[in-house]
């Protein structure tokens, strides 16, 4: 049989979600095709040229721990790295890397091209049909491809419209073509669609920026990689810079609000609350005299600079006028105007936690198609969609993380139980158990699962087990070592404002003191083994925050009770007497797998959960009889 147009899995769209989905599916043995409008836009960064950031860095680490690719490519193509939130506790430390945009694309495309079982095709999918268990994908030339599963990862391309001031036209990001027709086809298939909006700031020419008057932002002296496999940390190659808007900037914005598509009704789509445009910020925070604007390089081989914080859809003449009011940008040259983009996406409440459509078996969604915002959120979903599509075809159960296991679990659970009425962005505040879900321990949490799935090699898993063993032994040692009250230790304690010793004390007790740390206590810890920094850091965190960590584990145990109370998928909610109408409708539509997920559905009250628990208990007793 000729398999030229027959595949196990078809991935539509080659952004960050599509890349991870295609790689995961192919690596798990599936004959996979990746279809994209333009091969040169694979892994494109149409907005910020960076990977990671607050909460997003956690996602990149988790992707890597499971065997995904984003962290490795980011490490290889980074220009500068910074660890954010270092003044706060380890739960919210987040790595961010300024990336060489084109180098990242080229490297990811190379890895896709070299992947066995993966076929890449430049084509625009216009129509999807399903007959029995086979999907038929028709591309713009009329050629048809056939697959058993389909992953939609179309980003912001579906029926996309670019809006700049009074100008609005059909177009995709970065001047690329939109995807027209597929959205209508998906609706015919039964997918419920929404209309969202996002935007990207102005790009300017470096020669027109006076860097001498700007605040310089150096990268970290100690470079920390995203991937747990990266051994060559590399070096920081560029600086970023900081400037500010001012009252003149704000006056120009206010004077031209009538020309803003956000305020004159030209934009219909719902935009991201956590990444507002500059005009939105000026209106919402009218008392603020200035806003930060970060000036960031797009790559080593280009003079383009990205103005983070200056997202806008104001007309081009207004964009230029307001930029010239800012320090260092008085003679600025715009290379790419800022723009807003509207696009179609699906209502994620249609998705199972596996990211498969509830009513359309074999059809998966990932990334901005699911109503999210951000490269990292997209890549995480793409990885999980690729894994679960492959497992579906193998007859294996889906991999679903709960909220206590991973930020990926929080992200997907939020989408499929709560839905979203704006582009969803991952935040550390969304994770109830963030002290357990730190970026530094992502491998300890998830690498065993990655190995079980088949995306982590034997060699990597062996090194992981060695690391885990080293950490456990060092925790045990720290808790057993006794530090005597010597003159030297008391001089050190006095210098650091810490209580002096009169008797011996466990090393663990000293480490728990807020003013002391593992590394600085080395001179008094004579039997300390030589460990890699990432190993002893894990031991230190486990000891220092032992009480808080135990408290969160206790919370997780209580949380797990409801997650383990399963709801039969054939339950007839019309027979659950006492449920409010809204709750019955929501539960019938979404069919949550367990009580925990049911309790997080908007419109389902604690009283409804009580009624449901009584019904399940009674029904269970009846079955026993």
N, C-alpha and C positions, 0 to 999 in steps of 0.2 A: 504493500500500500504506500502511495506517495504521501509523505507527511509534510510537504512543503508548506501548506497552509493550515496544518492541524497542530494544535498545541494543548498542553495540559492547562497552562495558565497564561492569560493575556493581561498585561499591565498597560493601562492607557495613561500616558503622561510620564515624563522622565525628569520631574523635579526631584526634590529631596525624598519625598514619599515614594515615588515610582522607582528611584534608584535602589532604595533599601528593600522594597517589595520584590523587585525583579531579582536582585542578588540572593535574597533569602530563599525564594522559591527555586531558583536554579541550583543553589548549593544543596538544597534538600532533595535533589534528583528530579525535579519537574522540568519538562521541556517547556521553556518559557519564552514568550515574545514580549518585547518592550516597544510600544508604539508611541512615537512622539512627533509633534508637528515639525520640529526642526532639530536635527542632530546636534547643531552647534549651540543649542540652548539647554543641553543636558546638564543637570545640577546647577542651573543658573541661580544667581543671587540677585534678583531684580530690585531688591530693596537694600537693606544693610549688608555691607560686605564683611560679615562677621559670623562666627559660630559660638554659641554658648551665651552666657549672661545669667542673670538671676533666675534660678529655677531651670532655665534652659540648659545650663551646664550640667545639671543633674541628669537631664534626659539624655544628653550626649554620652555621659559616662555609662548610663544604663544600656543604651544602644550598643556600646562597645562591649560591655560585660556579657551581653547576650550573643555577640558575634557579628554585630552590624559594622558598617564601614565608615560612617560619618566622622568619628573621632580620629581614626587613623589618617584620613585624607586631610582633616583640619590640622593635625600635627605636622604633616609633611609640607603644607602650603601656608602655614601661618606667617604673619608679618610681625605680630606683637601679641603677647599674652598678658593678662592681668587677672589676678584672683580677687573677685569682688567680695565686699562685706567682711573683710578680715577683722574689723573692729567688733564684729558680733561673734556669736558662737559658731561652732563647726557645722551646725544644722543648715545654716544659710550661706556658707561659703560657696561661691559659684565661679567657675572658671569661664573666662571669655577670651576668645582669640580673634584678633583682626586678621582677616584672611586675604590672600591674594586671589581676587575673584576669578580671574581667568585660569590661574594655575590650579585652583580647586576644581574647576569644571573639567580641565584637561585630564587631571589625575583621576577623577571619578569616571569619566568617559573611558579612559584606558582600562580601568578595572572592570567595567561592564563588558567591554569588548573582549577582554581576555578570559571572561568567565565561561566555563563549560556549561552546556545546556541552555545558554542564554543567547537569544537572537534579537537583534536591534533593527528596527525599521523606521525610516522617516515616512510618516503617513498621518493624515488627519482622519480619525474615526468619526464618521457621520451618523452611523446608525448601529444600534445593538438590538438583536432579536434573540429570543430563547425558544428552542423547540425541544421538548423533553429535557434532557440533561446537557444539551449542547448550546452554547452561545455562538451566534453568527455576528461578526463584526464587519461592517462594510465601510471601506475607507473612501476617500474623496475621488479616487480613480474608478471606483466600482468593484475593485478586487475585494474578495471576502476571505476573512480568516475565521477559523473555528477553534473554540477552546472549551474546556470543561468548567473552568472558573475564570472570572474576570475581576480585576482590581481597578477601580476608578480612582485615579490620582491626578486629576486634571488641573489642580491649582486654581489660578484665577482666570483661566482661559474660557470657561463656558459662557458663551454669549457676552463676552467682556466688552466693556465700553470705557474708553479713556475720556476723562473730563478735565479740562484746563480752562478755568474762567467760563466764558460764554461758549467755548468750543467743546463739542462732544462728538466723538466718532467711534465706530466699531474698531477695536484693536486690542491686542494683548499687551503684556508688560514689555518694556524695552523695545517698543516698535515692532514687535512680532505680530503675526496674524492671530486673530481670535479663533476659538473653536465654535462654529455655528452649526446648529442642527442636532448635535448630540444631546443637548439638554432636552429638547422636545422629544427625542427618541427615548430617553430615560423616563420621562414622564409617562409616555405611552406604555412603558414597561411596568409602571406602577411606583416609580420613585417620586416622592414629594420633594419639591425644590423650594429653596429660599433665595433671596437676593441680598448679598452683602457687598460691602465696600471697604477698600483699603487704599492706601496711598504710599507714595515714596517721595522723599525730598529732592531738592535740586542737587545736581552735580556741577561742580565748578572747576575751572582750570587752576592748577597749583601756582602757575606763574603770576596769577592775579591776586594771590593772597599774601598779605604781609605777615609772615609767621613771626617776625621779630617782636611784635607787640601782643602776641597771643600767649595764653597759658599753655605750657608744654606738659604733655602727659606721657611720661616714660612707661615702658613696660616693666614688669617685675624683674628684679635681679635674679631671683630663683624661678626658673621656668618649670611649670608643672604641665605635663602633657594630658590630653584627654584620654588617650588609649592606655589601657593597662599593659599593652604590649610594646609601647614606644620606649625604646632604650636611649635614643639620641634626642635629647630635649631641644637641640638647636639653639638659636639665638634670636633676640629681638632685632629686627632690621629697620624698623621705622618708629617714628613718634606720632602720636595723635595730638590734637590741639583743642583748646577750649576758648570760645568766645560767648557773648551774651546778647540777647535782644535788649532793647532799651525803650524808653518812653516814646522816642521818635518812631521806632519800628512799630510799636503798638498803635500809635496815632495813624500811621499809614494803613495798617490792617483795619482799624475801626472805620476809617474813611471809605474803605472799599468793600465793606461787608456786603453791600447790596450787589456786588459783582461776584461774591463767593457762591459757588454751587451748593455749598453746605447750607447756606441761609436763604437762597433765592428759589429753592425747590427743584433745582436741576438734578440733584442727586437723590435717588430713591432708596438706594441700598443702605443697610445699617453698618456703620463703621465701628472700629475697635475702641472701646472706652479707655483701654490702658495704653493706647498709642495714638492720642488725638492729634489733629492737625494744629499748626501754630495759631490759626485764627480761632479754632475751638478753645485752645488754652487761654488766649487773650480774653475771650468772652467769659469763659467759666471762672477764670481766676483774675478778675478785673483789678484786684488789689495788688497783684504781683507786678513789680517794676521791671523785672527781667526774667528770662528763661535761658537755661544753658543750651548752647549749640556746640556739638562736638564736630570737629573737622577731621575726617579720617581718610587715609589713602585707600584707593581701590585696588592697588597692586604695584609691583615694582616696575612694570613695563608700561605704565600709563600715568598721565598727569592729572587724571580725574580725581577729585576729592569729593567725598560724600558728606553732606551736612546733616548729621543726625540731630533730630529735634526740629527740623524745618520742613516737616511734611505739610503740604498745602495743595489746594486746588485753585488758588487765586490766579487771575490772569497773569501772563508772562511779564507784562510791564510792571505790575504790582510786585511780583516776585523780585525783580531786579531792584526796584526802588527800596523795598524793605531790607534786602540784603546789604545794600550800600550804606545803610545807617549803622551797621555793626562794626565794631572795632576789628581791624585787619581785613575787612571786606569792602573797603571804600571804593576800590577799583576792580571789583569782582567781575569775572567773565563767566557767564552761564554756559555750560556745555550741554546739559540735559535739563529741561524744565521739570519741576515737580508736577505731579499729576495725581488725580484720584482714579481708581479703577473700580468699576462695578462688575459683578460676576454672579453667576448662578452656583449654588451649592446645595447639598441635600440636607434635609432635616435629620440630624443624627439620632433622633429618637426612634428612627426606623431600624437602627442597627442593633445587632446582638453584641455582647461584650467581646466576641471574637472579631467584630467589625464586618460580619456578614449581614446582609439585608434579611430581616425577619421573614418577609413575604416573598423574597426572590432568592432561593437557595443557589449558592455558587457565585453570587454577585457581592463583592466586597468594596468598601469605601476606605479611603485613606487621605490624610492631609487636609488641605484647605477645602477639598470637596466635602469633607465632613464638618465644615463650619469652624475650623481652627485658623489660627494665625501663627506664622513663624516656621522657619526651616526645621527647627529641632522637634517641635510638636509633629510636624509632617513626617519627618524621618522615623520617629518612634512609631507612629501609626502604620507607616509603610512596612516597617520590619514586622510588626505583629500581623498585619494583613497577609504578607507573604508567607509567614510561618503557618498561619491558620488555614490559608487556602491549600498549602501543600499537605498539611495534616488532614484536611477534609478529604482530599483525594486518596490519601493513604488509609483512610478509615480510622484515624487516630483522634482522640479528644482534643478540643481546642486548648491553647495555652491562654489562660486569663489570669492576670494578676489582680489581687484585691488591693484596697487602699493602704493596707499596712505593709505591702511587699515592695511597692515601686511607685515612683512618680508616674510611670507609664500606666499603672493601675488607676491612679487618681485621675489622670487625663481622660482615659477611656471611660471610666465609671461616670465621671461628670457628664461626658457627652451623651452616653446612652441611657442614663437615668434622669438627668436634669435637663438635657438639651442645652441649647444656647440661642440667645436672641441677638448676638453680636459675634464677631470673630473672636473665638476663645483663645486666651493666652494662658500659658502655665505660670503660676505664681507659687512661691514657697508657702504662702498663707493658705493655699487650697489644700495642702497636705496636713492632715491632723496628726500624723506620726512622723513629723519631719526630722526629729532627733534620731529616729531609726533609719530614715531614708536619706542619709547624707550622701553627697557625691563621692566622698572618699571610700565608702564601703560598698559601692555599687557592685563590685566584683564578688564580695563576700555574700551579697544577697542573691545575685542573679546568675553568676557564672555556672553553678551546678545545673541550673535549668538550661542554659545555653548549651552545655555539654550533652545533657539528656536529649535535647531537641536534635542536635547534630551539627550545630554551627560553631562549636568550640573544639579545636583540635586536641588530640591526645597530649601533645607536647605542652600546649598552653595549660591544659587542665592539670597536668602533673606539676607545673610551676605554681599554679594556683594553690594546690593542696599543700605544697611546701610552705608557701606564704602563710596560709591559714594555720598550719602547724606552728610556725614560728611565732605568730601573734598569740595563739593560745598558750604556748609555753611561757612567753614573756609576761603575759597577764598573771599567770600562776606564780612566776618568780617574783614579780613586783609585789604581790600580795604576801609573799613569805619573807622577803628580805627585811632585816631589822637594822635600822640606822642608830648607832649609839650617840649620846650627847657629848660630842667633842667640841673643843675650842673652835675648830675650823667651821664646823657646821653651824654653830651658834653665831659666829661672825657673819656668815653668809645669810642666815635667817634675819639677823638684825639689820643688815644692809638692805634687805628686801621687805622690811616691815612685817616680818612674820614672827609668830610666837616662838620663843627660845625653847630648847629641849632641856628637861631635867632628868628624863629617863629615856630609854630606847623607844623608838617609834617605827612602825611599819613604813616602808618606802611608799606604799599606796596612800597612806594618810598624808604624807608630805605632798604628793602629786595632786591630791584633791584640794589642797589649799589654792585659792584663786591666784595668789601672787607668785606661785611656784610652778615649775614645769619639769618634765622628764629630762629634757636635754641639759638644762643647767644643773641638775642634781648629779650628773655623771661623776664628778670628782669624789663624791661621797658614796658611790655605788661601785665598790671595787670589783665585783664579780660580773659586771654588766657584759653581756655578749655583744659582738659586732653584728648589728642588724642593718638591713636597708632602711632608709628613713621612712618609707611608706609602711614598713612593718612595725617599727616602734611607735610611729604616730598612731596607728590603729590601737595598739596596746594602751597608749597613753589616754586616748579618748575613752576607751572602754572603762579604764580605771577612774579617770577624773569625773566622768559623768555617770558613774555606775548607778547612783540613786535615781537620777532622772530617767535613765534608760530602763531601769526596772519598772518604774512607774508607767512608762509608755508600753512596755510589754504587758503589764497588767491591764491597761486599757485595750490593747489589741486582743487579749483573751476574751474580754467582755464583748468586743466588737465581733470576734469570730463566732460567738454563739449564734448570732442572728445570720451570719453568712453561711453557717452550716445547716440552718433550718431550710431545707429545700422545699420548693413549691412545685407540685406536679405540673408539667407543661400542658396537660389536657384538662386542667381544672376549669370548671364552669362557674365563672364569677357571678353569674345571675342567681346561683343557688346559695351564694354566701350572704345570707340575710343579715341586715344591719349595716352593710357597706353603704356609704353615701354614693349617690349617683356619679359624681365626678370621680371618686376613687375607683368605682367599678369600671368606668369607661377607660381610665388611665391604665389600670391593671390589665384589662382585657386587651388593650392596644399593645402594651409593651411586654406583657408576660414575663415579669422578672423571674430569675432562676431561684432566688432565695429571699428570705424575709429582710435581710439587710438591704439588698438592692431595692426591694419594694418600699422600704421605709424612706428611701432617699428620692423617690419620685415626687415631683412637685404635684400637689393636689391630693396626696395620700397622707392622712393625718395619723398621729399615734393611736387615736381611737379606732381608725380603720384597721391598723395593724393588729390591735387587740382582737377585733372581730375576726380577722383572718386567722390569727393564731388559734383561737377557740375552734373555728371551723376545721382547721387542719388536724387539731388534736382529736376532735370528735370523729371526723372522717377516718382517721387512722384507727381509732378504736373500733369503728364499724367494720372496717376491713378485716381486723383481727378476728372478729366474731364470725 
